[in-house]
Amino acid sequence: MMRVCYLLQTHKSPEQVERLVRRIKSLSPTAQILISHDFTNCDLPRSTFEDLPNVDVIPSRGGRGSFEIVQSYLDAISWLLASGSDFSWLINLSGQDYPIRPLAEVEKSLSHSDYDGFVHHFEVFSKHSPWKRNEGYSRYHYQYRTLSRDLAEWQKEVLKPVKLLNYLQPFFRVNFSYGITLGLRTSSPFNQHFVCYGGSFLCTLSRPCVEYLHQYVQLNPDIVDYYKGVAIPDECFIQTILVNSQKFKLCNDSRRYFDFSQTRNGHPKILQSTDFPALMNSQADFARKFDLAVDRDVLDLIDTAIAPIRI
């Protein structure tokens, strides 16, 4: 029997996380849900989900821009495999994601899919990369140290002129996407036989892909150590390992809806009720990101559109 595990990597907004969990359970009662939660700034009582079967919460460390979010993903995989989970597919989501398609349809399509995974990917250093060449080069050819973890948007604007240094010399890079980080140029593992791929961290993987990732990190600690030092490894790690393996048929589509049209610094916009027609016409399985403090009505609209059942 085909079974999907939904891995939720969360760090804030317990009310929104609970709504997401209960929504998944209402749409897919037999699904397994594993919540990998960073308790640093926000509690998530396990008792919240006591009435729901096959829902587990494990502690983690999260945060965009560092390897912690990747490590949390890998730790969750290890937990699933060690616990004997019988999942066939693993779908990772953030706490600000939400299903916009009936999960019965999503899971049925996965059960009949010829693909081994749905992973957005592209060659980072190719002329066809959606990133500017200097962006990919600066991310993955340098080893970074974090000088400060938190920066307000106004501070990023004030410090923006400092980034001109990145274009004037090849020896170091400064990055303000997630705090302040300083990177030093070093040799990288990337070459024609181990190509650097980028893309969205959020993906849908079959069990063979998940098991391969798990085995790969055990056998290649040098690659893991290198990625611990790069900038924004979550937008490169999974793609690079799976695509270079040449073992899997991967669909170059994460099946997620994002809108980057009105945002800066790489963060998608907060979706609101005015975005409802666009996201429902997107043919995606999930959308992000949502914020109950900004607009909770959009989630009500989605619930009504795909299945008005609540748990």
C-alpha positions as CSV (number, residue, x, y, z in Angstrom):
1,M,0.0,0.0,0.0
2,M,1.4,3.4,-1.0
3,R,1.8,5.8,1.9
4,V,2.9,9.4,2.1
5,C,4.8,11.0,4.9
6,Y,4.6,14.7,5.3
7,L,7.7,16.2,6.9
8,L,6.9,19.6,8.4
9,Q,10.0,21.7,9.3
10,T,8.7,24.4,11.6
11,H,10.0,27.1,14.0
12,K,7.1,29.5,14.8
13,S,3.3,30.1,14.7
14,P,2.1,27.0,16.6
15,E,-1.5,27.9,15.7
16,Q,-0.7,27.8,12.0
17,V,1.3,24.6,12.3
18,E,-1.7,23.0,14.1
19,R,-4.0,24.1,11.3
20,L,-1.7,22.7,8.7
21,V,-1.4,19.3,10.5
22,R,-5.2,19.0,11.0
23,R,-5.8,20.0,7.4
24,I,-3.4,17.3,6.1
25,K,-5.1,14.7,8.4
26,S,-8.6,15.7,7.2
27,L,-7.5,15.3,3.6
28,S,-5.4,12.2,4.1
29,P,-6.4,10.4,7.3
30,T,-3.8,7.6,6.9
31,A,-0.9,9.8,6.2
32,Q,2.1,10.0,8.5
33,I,3.1,13.4,9.7
34,L,6.5,14.1,11.2
35,I,7.0,17.6,12.6
36,S,10.7,18.6,12.9
37,H,10.3,21.7,15.2
38,D,12.9,24.2,16.3
39,F,11.9,24.9,19.9
40,T,14.4,27.8,20.3
41,N,11.9,30.6,19.9
42,C,8.6,28.8,20.0
43,D,7.1,25.9,21.9
44,L,4.9,23.3,20.1
45,P,3.3,21.0,22.8
46,R,3.1,17.4,21.7
47,S,-0.2,17.2,23.5
48,T,-1.6,19.4,20.7
49,F,-1.7,16.3,18.4
50,E,-2.6,13.6,20.9
51,D,-6.0,13.0,19.2
52,L,-4.4,12.5,15.8
53,P,-2.8,9.1,14.9
54,N,0.6,8.9,13.2
55,V,1.7,12.4,14.1
56,D,5.1,12.8,15.8
57,V,7.1,15.8,16.9
58,I,10.9,15.7,17.1
59,P,13.2,18.6,18.1
60,S,15.5,20.2,15.6
61,R,17.4,23.4,14.7
62,G,16.2,25.3,11.7
63,G,16.9,28.6,9.9
64,R,17.4,29.5,6.3
65,G,20.8,30.2,5.0
66,S,22.8,27.7,7.1
67,F,23.2,23.9,7.0
68,E,20.9,23.5,10.1
69,I,17.7,23.2,8.0
70,V,19.4,20.6,5.8
71,Q,20.7,18.8,8.8
72,S,17.2,18.8,10.3
73,Y,15.9,17.2,7.1
74,L,18.6,14.6,7.2
75,D,17.9,13.9,10.9
76,A,14.2,13.5,10.1
77,I,15.1,10.9,7.4
78,S,17.3,9.0,9.9
79,W,14.4,9.1,12.4
80,L,11.9,7.7,9.9
81,L,14.2,4.9,8.7
82,A,15.2,4.0,12.2
83,S,11.6,3.9,13.4
84,G,10.6,1.5,10.6
85,S,8.3,3.9,8.8
86,D,6.7,2.4,5.7
87,F,6.4,5.6,3.7
88,S,6.6,5.4,0.0
89,W,7.0,9.1,-0.6
90,L,8.3,12.0,1.5
91,I,6.9,15.5,1.0
92,N,8.7,18.2,3.0
93,L,6.8,21.4,3.8
94,S,7.4,24.5,6.0
95,G,5.0,25.6,8.6
96,Q,3.8,28.3,6.2
97,D,2.9,26.0,3.4
98,Y,-0.7,24.7,2.7
99,P,-2.2,22.1,0.3
100,I,-4.1,23.7,-2.6
101,R,-5.1,20.4,-4.2
102,P,-7.0,17.5,-2.7
103,L,-4.4,15.3,-1.2
104,A,-6.2,12.2,-2.5
105,E,-5.4,13.4,-6.0
106,V,-1.8,14.3,-5.1
107,E,-1.2,10.8,-3.6
108,K,-3.0,9.0,-6.4
109,S,-0.8,10.8,-8.9
110,L,2.3,9.8,-7.0
111,S,1.2,6.2,-6.8
112,H,1.0,6.1,-10.6
113,S,4.0,8.4,-11.3
114,D,6.9,7.3,-13.6
115,Y,9.1,9.8,-11.7
116,D,11.3,9.1,-8.7
117,G,11.1,12.6,-7.4
118,F,9.8,16.1,-8.1
119,V,12.7,18.4,-7.6
120,H,13.3,21.8,-9.1
121,H,16.9,21.9,-10.4
122,F,19.2,23.7,-12.7
123,E,23.0,23.9,-13.2
124,V,24.2,26.8,-11.0
125,F,27.2,27.8,-13.1
126,S,25.5,27.3,-16.5
127,K,24.7,30.3,-18.7
128,H,21.1,29.2,-18.5
129,S,21.0,29.5,-14.7
130,P,18.2,31.8,-13.4
131,W,20.7,33.1,-10.9
132,K,23.3,35.6,-11.9
133,R,26.7,33.9,-12.3
134,N,28.3,35.9,-9.4
135,E,25.4,34.8,-7.1
136,G,26.0,31.1,-7.6
137,Y,29.7,31.5,-7.6
138,S,29.6,33.5,-4.3
139,R,27.3,31.0,-2.6
140,Y,29.1,27.8,-3.4
141,H,32.8,28.6,-4.0
142,Y,33.3,30.2,-0.6
143,Q,33.3,28.9,3.0
144,Y,31.4,31.2,5.3
145,R,31.4,32.2,9.0
146,T,28.4,33.8,10.6
147,L,29.2,37.1,12.3
148,S,25.6,38.0,13.2
149,R,22.4,35.9,12.8
150,D,19.8,38.7,12.7
151,L,19.4,41.8,10.5
152,A,16.4,44.0,10.1
153,E,15.4,44.9,6.6
154,W,16.5,48.5,7.1
155,Q,19.9,47.3,8.2
156,K,20.2,45.2,5.0
157,E,19.5,48.4,3.0
158,V,22.1,50.4,4.9
159,L,24.7,47.7,4.4
160,K,23.9,47.1,0.8
161,P,26.8,49.3,-0.5
162,V,29.3,47.0,1.3
163,K,28.3,44.2,-1.2
164,L,30.2,46.2,-3.9
165,L,33.3,44.6,-2.4
166,N,32.1,41.3,-3.8
167,Y,32.6,42.6,-7.3
168,L,36.0,44.2,-6.8
169,Q,38.0,41.2,-5.6
170,P,37.9,37.3,-5.6
171,F,39.2,36.6,-2.2
172,F,36.2,37.0,0.1
173,R,32.5,37.6,0.0
174,V,30.1,39.4,2.4
175,N,26.4,38.2,2.5
176,F,23.5,39.8,4.3
177,S,20.6,37.5,3.2
178,Y,20.4,35.8,6.5
179,G,22.3,37.8,9.1
180,I,25.9,38.8,8.3
181,T,28.3,36.2,7.0
182,L,31.8,36.4,5.7
183,G,33.1,33.9,3.1
184,L,36.6,33.0,2.1
185,R,37.5,31.6,-1.3
186,T,38.4,27.9,-1.2
187,S,38.7,24.9,-3.5
188,S,35.3,23.3,-4.1
189,P,34.2,19.7,-5.0
190,F,32.4,20.8,-8.1
191,N,33.6,19.8,-11.5
192,Q,32.3,18.3,-14.7
193,H,31.7,15.0,-12.9
194,F,30.1,16.6,-9.9
195,V,28.0,19.4,-11.1
196,C,26.6,22.1,-8.8
197,Y,22.8,22.1,-9.0
198,G,20.4,24.7,-7.5
199,G,16.7,24.9,-6.9
200,S,14.0,24.9,-4.3
201,F,14.6,23.1,-1.0
202,L,11.0,21.9,-0.9
203,C,10.5,18.7,-2.9
204,T,8.6,15.4,-3.2
205,L,10.9,12.3,-3.1
206,S,10.2,8.6,-3.5
207,R,11.6,6.3,-0.8
208,P,14.5,5.2,-3.0
209,C,15.6,8.8,-3.4
210,V,15.3,9.3,0.4
211,E,17.3,6.2,1.2
212,Y,20.0,7.2,-1.3
213,L,20.4,10.6,0.3
214,H,20.7,8.9,3.7
215,Q,23.3,6.5,2.5
216,Y,25.2,9.2,0.6
217,V,25.7,11.4,3.6
218,Q,27.1,8.5,5.6
219,L,29.6,7.6,2.8
220,N,30.6,11.2,1.9
221,P,31.3,13.2,5.1
222,D,33.7,15.5,3.1
223,I,30.8,16.7,0.9
224,V,28.6,17.3,3.9
225,D,31.4,19.2,5.7
226,Y,31.9,21.4,2.6
227,Y,28.2,22.2,2.4
228,K,28.2,23.2,6.1
229,G,30.3,26.1,5.1
230,V,28.6,27.4,2.0
231,A,25.9,30.1,1.8
232,I,22.3,28.9,1.5
233,P,23.1,25.2,1.2
234,D,19.4,24.2,1.3
235,E,19.0,25.5,-2.3
236,C,21.7,23.2,-3.6
237,F,22.3,20.1,-1.4
238,I,19.5,17.8,-2.4
239,Q,19.6,18.6,-6.1
240,T,23.3,18.2,-6.4
241,I,23.4,14.8,-4.8
242,L,20.3,13.3,-6.5
243,V,20.9,14.7,-10.0
244,N,24.6,13.7,-10.0
245,S,23.8,10.2,-9.0
246,Q,22.1,9.6,-12.4
247,K,20.1,6.9,-10.7
248,F,16.7,8.6,-10.7
249,K,14.1,10.0,-13.1
250,L,13.5,13.5,-11.6
251,C,10.8,15.8,-12.7
252,N,12.1,19.4,-12.8
253,D,9.1,20.7,-10.9
254,S,8.6,21.0,-7.2
255,R,4.8,21.1,-7.5
256,R,4.8,24.3,-5.3
257,Y,3.3,27.7,-5.9
258,F,5.5,30.7,-4.9
259,D,5.3,34.4,-5.8
260,F,8.5,36.3,-5.8
261,S,7.2,39.2,-7.9
262,Q,6.8,41.7,-5.0
263,T,9.6,40.6,-2.7
264,R,13.3,41.3,-2.1
265,N,16.2,39.3,-0.6
266,G,14.8,36.1,-2.0
267,H,11.7,35.7,0.2
268,P,8.4,34.9,-1.5
269,K,5.5,37.2,-0.8
270,I,2.8,36.5,1.9
271,L,-0.1,35.1,-0.1
272,Q,-3.5,36.7,0.6
273,S,-7.1,36.4,-0.5
274,T,-6.4,38.5,-3.6
275,D,-3.9,35.7,-4.7
276,F,-6.5,33.0,-4.4
277,P,-7.4,32.8,-8.1
278,A,-3.8,32.6,-9.2
279,L,-2.7,29.9,-6.8
280,M,-5.8,27.8,-7.5
281,N,-5.1,28.0,-11.2
282,S,-1.4,27.1,-10.8
283,Q,-1.8,23.3,-11.0
284,A,0.6,23.1,-8.0
285,D,0.0,20.7,-5.0
286,F,1.0,23.2,-2.3
287,A,1.5,26.9,-2.0
288,R,3.6,29.2,0.3
289,K,3.9,31.3,2.1
290,F,0.9,32.0,4.3
291,D,0.6,34.0,7.6
292,L,-2.5,33.8,9.8
293,A,-1.5,37.2,11.3
294,V,-1.7,38.8,7.8
295,D,-4.6,37.0,6.1
296,R,-6.4,33.9,7.4
297,D,-9.3,34.2,5.0
298,V,-7.2,32.9,2.1
299,L,-6.9,29.5,3.9
300,D,-10.6,29.4,4.5
301,L,-11.1,30.0,0.8
302,I,-8.7,27.1,-0.1
303,D,-10.4,24.8,2.4
304,T,-13.8,25.5,0.9
305,A,-12.5,25.0,-2.7
306,I,-10.8,21.7,-2.3
307,A,-12.7,19.9,0.6
308,P,-14.7,21.6,3.4
309,I,-13.8,18.9,5.9
310,R,-12.1,19.7,9.2
311,I,-10.7,17.7,12.1
